[in-house]
Amino acid sequence: MLRSPPRYSDPSLPPLDDADVKLVQMLLSDGRASGRDLAQRTGLSEANVSRRLARLIEERSVRIIGFVPPEYLGLSVQFATYIRVRGDVDSVAADMCRHPAFSFISAGFGAWDLVLYGVAPNSPTVASILDEAVLAHPNVHLAETRTVLEFADATRGVEPSHALHAPREIDATDRQIIKQVQADGRMSFTEIANNTGISATSAADRFRKLSADRILRVLTLPDPTRIGLNLSGLMTLQVARPAREVVASLSAFPEVDFLSIMTGSHPVAFEFNVRDGAHFDDLRARILRTEGVLTDQTTVHRKLHRQSFVWG
């Protein structure tokens, strides 16, 4: 049976128990929920919650990160590059990992051997990245790049973003806070303050203001296989209806993440996570029955080489 391997965690780890799964589900609603709140909602002691949460994060069964739209940090061009490879795919992926502009690198089965997502400040920079990293690579057989026009991800609480600039100015201190929370979404205000050179009260106020202004969001990213979602991948759709209308319909599908609208022949793109092949067949049938959807291109994750939200 075709399965996607764990993304971040060790495949030899024992399965999560019911309490672990319940804790992950709570974190999906609020990645910064306090230990006391999690204890009350799960029925566990605070000490038990603390131990479990530390273990889940250490073993990378779950990642809790801060998300800021890259365009808010001056990275106004987002792009996806789809590659067919001559020879060993993973060695080409390793070469792509040397380029910091690529924040997502996945090797897969299906339509493409490699899928890359990158961010850059402008189009000339993208052209340079593609020339140097992709098109000059001797083992890249075919590459197709599509510009990401916008994300619209209801499942992550990320609303459609049409602006190239943040709702307000982000100063140097805000950027220091953002950089830390991008790496650790549960970092305490005291730790943020110590690393930033401000008081804990000021760190908390700035964090809450960044959140209230919808500049910064904390996302919980479980390793799909750890919660029973053993088949993951990327799908793009050819449509005969406004892309935003198709995206609005698909946002109700619980299996769909990171919905985006792109340039090219298949303008709707997203990630999917399902239990198994039968679940995938059901999801694909529902997608193809969605009004305006014509055809799909699907790539199943074989190995995730990089997924980072630390940019800018």
C-alpha positions as CSV (number, residue, x, y, z in Angstrom):
1,M,0.0,0.0,0.0
2,L,1.3,3.4,-0.9
3,R,2.1,5.5,2.1
4,S,3.8,8.8,2.8
5,P,6.6,8.6,5.3
6,P,6.6,10.7,8.5
7,R,7.6,14.3,7.7
8,Y,9.5,15.3,10.7
9,S,9.4,12.5,13.3
10,D,11.2,9.2,13.6
11,P,9.2,6.4,11.9
12,S,10.2,4.0,14.7
13,L,8.3,6.0,17.3
14,P,5.4,4.2,19.1
15,P,1.9,5.4,18.1
16,L,0.4,8.3,19.9
17,D,-2.1,7.3,22.6
18,D,-5.6,8.8,22.9
19,A,-4.4,11.5,25.4
20,D,-1.7,12.6,23.0
21,V,-4.1,12.8,20.1
22,K,-6.5,14.8,22.2
23,L,-3.8,17.2,23.2
24,V,-2.7,17.7,19.5
25,Q,-6.4,18.4,18.6
26,M,-6.5,21.1,21.3
27,L,-3.3,22.6,20.0
28,L,-4.7,22.8,16.5
29,S,-7.3,25.2,17.9
30,D,-4.8,27.3,19.9
31,G,-1.1,26.6,19.6
32,R,-0.3,28.9,22.6
33,A,-3.0,27.5,24.9
34,S,-1.7,27.5,28.5
35,G,-0.8,24.3,30.3
36,R,-3.7,25.0,32.7
37,D,-6.2,25.5,29.9
38,L,-5.0,22.3,28.2
39,A,-5.2,20.4,31.4
40,Q,-8.8,21.5,32.0
41,R,-9.8,20.7,28.5
42,T,-8.1,17.3,28.3
43,G,-8.7,16.1,31.9
44,L,-5.0,15.6,32.5
45,S,-2.9,17.2,35.2
46,E,-0.8,20.2,34.3
47,A,2.4,18.3,35.0
48,N,1.2,15.5,32.7
49,V,0.3,18.0,30.0
50,S,3.7,19.7,30.3
51,R,5.6,16.3,30.0
52,R,3.5,15.2,27.0
53,L,3.7,18.5,25.2
54,A,7.5,18.6,25.7
55,R,7.8,15.1,24.3
56,L,5.5,15.7,21.3
57,I,7.6,18.8,20.3
58,E,11.0,17.2,21.0
59,E,10.1,14.1,18.9
60,R,8.6,16.4,16.3
61,S,5.2,14.7,16.3
62,V,4.0,18.3,16.3
63,R,5.5,21.7,15.3
64,I,4.1,25.0,16.6
65,I,5.4,27.9,14.6
66,G,4.6,31.6,13.9
67,F,3.3,32.4,10.4
68,V,3.7,35.8,8.8
69,P,2.8,36.2,5.1
70,P,6.1,36.7,3.4
71,E,4.9,39.7,1.5
72,Y,4.6,41.5,4.8
73,L,8.3,41.1,5.2
74,G,9.2,42.5,1.8
75,L,9.2,39.2,0.0
76,S,6.5,40.1,-2.4
77,V,7.1,37.3,-5.0
78,Q,6.1,33.7,-4.1
79,F,6.6,30.9,-6.6
80,A,6.2,27.2,-7.0
81,T,8.6,25.2,-9.3
82,Y,7.8,21.7,-10.5
83,I,10.7,19.5,-11.7
84,R,11.3,16.3,-13.5
85,V,14.7,14.8,-12.7
86,R,17.3,12.7,-14.5
87,G,18.8,10.2,-12.1
88,D,18.6,10.4,-8.3
89,V,15.8,12.7,-7.2
90,D,17.0,13.0,-3.6
91,S,20.5,14.2,-4.6
92,V,18.9,16.9,-6.7
93,A,16.7,17.8,-3.7
94,A,19.8,18.0,-1.5
95,D,21.3,20.5,-3.9
96,M,18.1,22.6,-3.8
97,C,18.3,22.6,0.0
98,R,21.5,24.7,-0.3
99,H,19.4,27.6,-1.5
100,P,17.7,29.5,1.3
101,A,15.1,31.0,-1.0
102,F,13.3,27.6,-1.2
103,S,11.3,27.1,2.0
104,F,9.5,23.9,0.9
105,I,11.1,21.0,-1.0
106,S,9.2,17.8,-1.5
107,A,10.1,14.7,-3.5
108,G,7.1,12.8,-4.8
109,F,5.5,10.2,-7.0
110,G,3.2,11.2,-9.8
111,A,3.1,14.3,-12.0
112,W,6.4,15.7,-10.7
113,D,9.6,14.4,-9.1
114,L,10.2,17.5,-7.0
115,V,8.0,20.4,-5.9
116,L,9.7,23.6,-4.6
117,Y,8.1,26.7,-3.0
118,G,10.1,29.8,-2.7
119,V,9.9,33.5,-1.8
120,A,11.9,36.5,-3.1
121,P,11.8,40.3,-2.9
122,N,11.2,40.8,-6.7
123,S,10.9,39.0,-10.1
124,P,14.6,39.6,-11.2
125,T,15.7,37.8,-8.0
126,V,13.4,34.9,-8.8
127,A,14.9,34.7,-12.3
128,S,18.4,34.5,-10.9
129,I,17.4,31.8,-8.4
130,L,15.9,29.7,-11.1
131,D,18.8,30.2,-13.5
132,E,21.4,29.3,-10.9
133,A,19.7,26.7,-8.8
134,V,17.3,24.9,-11.2
135,L,17.9,25.5,-14.9
136,A,21.7,25.2,-14.6
137,H,21.5,21.9,-12.7
138,P,22.7,19.0,-14.9
139,N,20.1,16.6,-13.7
140,V,17.0,18.8,-14.0
141,H,15.2,17.4,-17.1
142,L,12.2,19.7,-17.1
143,A,11.1,22.6,-14.9
144,E,7.9,24.6,-14.8
145,T,7.5,27.7,-12.5
146,R,4.2,29.3,-11.5
147,T,3.8,32.5,-9.5
148,V,1.7,32.2,-6.4
149,L,-0.9,35.0,-6.5
150,E,-2.5,34.5,-3.1
151,F,-3.1,32.0,-0.3
152,A,-6.6,31.4,1.1
153,D,-6.4,28.8,3.8
154,A,-9.4,28.5,6.0
155,T,-8.2,25.3,7.7
156,R,-5.2,27.2,9.2
157,G,-7.1,30.3,10.0
158,V,-5.2,32.2,7.3
159,E,-7.5,34.5,5.4
160,P,-7.0,35.4,1.7
161,S,-4.2,37.9,1.4
162,H,-4.4,40.4,-1.5
163,A,-2.1,43.1,-0.2
164,L,1.6,43.2,-0.8
165,H,2.2,45.1,2.5
166,A,1.4,44.6,6.1
167,P,-1.6,46.4,7.6
168,R,0.9,48.6,9.5
169,E,4.6,49.3,9.8
170,I,6.6,46.4,11.2
171,D,9.6,47.9,13.1
172,A,12.9,46.3,14.0
173,T,11.7,45.0,17.4
174,D,8.6,43.5,15.8
175,R,10.8,41.7,13.3
176,Q,13.0,40.3,16.1
177,I,9.9,38.9,17.8
178,I,8.5,37.5,14.5
179,K,11.8,35.7,13.8
180,Q,11.8,34.0,17.2
181,V,8.2,33.0,17.0
182,Q,8.6,31.7,13.5
183,A,11.0,29.1,15.0
184,D,9.1,28.4,18.2
185,G,5.4,29.4,18.4
186,R,5.2,28.7,22.1
187,M,8.2,30.7,23.1
188,S,7.5,32.5,26.4
189,F,7.2,36.2,26.6
190,T,10.1,36.2,29.1
191,E,12.3,34.4,26.7
192,I,11.3,36.7,23.8
193,A,12.1,39.7,26.1
194,N,15.5,38.4,27.0
195,N,16.4,37.7,23.4
196,T,15.1,41.1,22.2
197,G,16.2,43.4,25.0
198,I,12.8,44.6,26.0
199,S,10.6,43.9,29.1
200,A,8.4,40.8,29.2
201,T,5.3,43.2,29.4
202,S,6.4,44.9,26.3
203,A,7.1,41.6,24.5
204,A,3.6,40.4,25.4
205,D,2.0,43.7,24.3
206,R,3.8,43.6,21.0
207,F,3.0,40.0,20.4
208,R,-0.7,40.6,21.1
209,K,-0.7,43.6,18.8
210,L,0.9,41.6,16.0
211,S,-1.8,39.0,16.5
212,A,-4.6,41.4,16.7
213,D,-3.5,43.2,13.5
214,R,-3.4,39.7,11.8
215,I,0.2,40.0,10.9
216,L,1.4,37.1,13.0
217,R,-0.5,33.8,13.6
218,V,0.6,30.7,15.5
219,L,0.0,27.5,13.6
220,T,0.1,23.9,14.9
221,L,1.6,21.5,12.3
222,P,1.2,17.8,13.4
223,D,3.2,15.2,11.5
224,P,0.2,13.8,9.5
225,T,1.2,10.1,9.9
226,R,1.2,10.6,13.7
227,I,-2.5,11.3,13.7
228,G,-3.5,8.6,11.2
229,L,-3.1,10.6,7.9
230,N,-0.8,8.2,6.1
231,L,-1.0,9.6,2.6
232,S,-0.1,13.2,1.7
233,G,0.6,15.1,-1.4
234,L,0.0,18.1,-3.6
235,M,-2.7,18.7,-6.2
236,T,-3.3,21.4,-8.8
237,L,-6.5,21.9,-10.7
238,Q,-7.5,23.1,-14.1
239,V,-10.7,25.0,-13.7
240,A,-13.5,26.5,-15.8
241,R,-14.8,28.9,-13.2
242,P,-13.2,31.8,-11.3
243,A,-10.3,30.4,-9.2
244,R,-11.5,32.2,-6.0
245,E,-14.9,30.5,-6.3
246,V,-13.3,27.1,-6.6
247,V,-11.0,27.8,-3.6
248,A,-14.0,28.9,-1.6
249,S,-15.7,25.6,-2.3
250,L,-12.6,23.5,-1.5
251,S,-11.9,25.3,1.8
252,A,-14.8,23.3,3.3
253,F,-12.9,20.0,2.7
254,P,-11.1,19.0,5.9
255,E,-8.5,17.1,4.0
256,V,-7.3,20.2,2.2
257,D,-4.5,22.6,3.5
258,F,-2.6,25.6,2.1
259,L,-5.0,26.5,-0.7
260,S,-3.5,28.9,-3.2
261,I,-4.2,30.5,-6.5
262,M,-1.4,30.5,-9.0
263,T,-0.6,31.5,-12.6
264,G,-0.6,28.8,-15.3
265,S,-2.8,26.1,-16.7
266,H,-3.7,24.7,-13.2
267,P,-4.4,27.8,-11.1
268,V,-5.8,26.2,-8.0
269,A,-3.2,24.4,-5.8
270,F,-3.3,22.8,-2.4
271,E,-1.9,20.1,-0.1
272,F,-4.0,17.1,1.0
273,N,-3.7,14.6,3.9
274,V,-5.8,11.5,3.9
275,R,-5.9,8.2,5.8
276,D,-5.2,5.8,2.9
277,G,-5.7,5.1,-0.8
278,A,-9.5,4.6,-0.4
279,H,-9.8,7.9,1.4
280,F,-7.7,9.6,-1.4
281,D,-10.0,8.1,-4.1
282,D,-13.0,9.5,-2.3
283,L,-11.4,12.9,-1.9
284,R,-10.4,13.1,-5.5
285,A,-13.9,12.1,-6.7
286,R,-15.4,14.9,-4.5
287,I,-12.9,17.4,-5.9
288,L,-13.6,16.5,-9.5
289,R,-17.3,16.8,-8.8
290,T,-16.8,20.3,-7.5
291,E,-18.4,22.9,-9.8
292,G,-15.8,24.3,-12.3
293,V,-13.1,21.7,-11.7
294,L,-11.9,20.1,-15.0
295,T,-8.8,18.0,-14.3
296,D,-6.1,17.5,-11.7
297,Q,-2.4,16.9,-11.4
298,T,-1.4,15.0,-8.3
299,T,2.0,14.4,-6.7
300,V,2.2,12.1,-3.6
301,H,4.8,13.0,-1.0
302,R,7.6,10.5,-0.9
303,K,10.0,12.6,1.2
304,L,9.8,16.0,2.6
305,H,13.2,17.6,2.4
306,R,12.3,21.0,3.9
307,Q,9.3,22.9,5.2
308,S,10.3,26.1,6.9
309,F,8.3,29.3,7.7
310,V,11.4,31.3,8.7
311,W,11.8,33.8,5.9
312,G,12.8,37.4,5.7
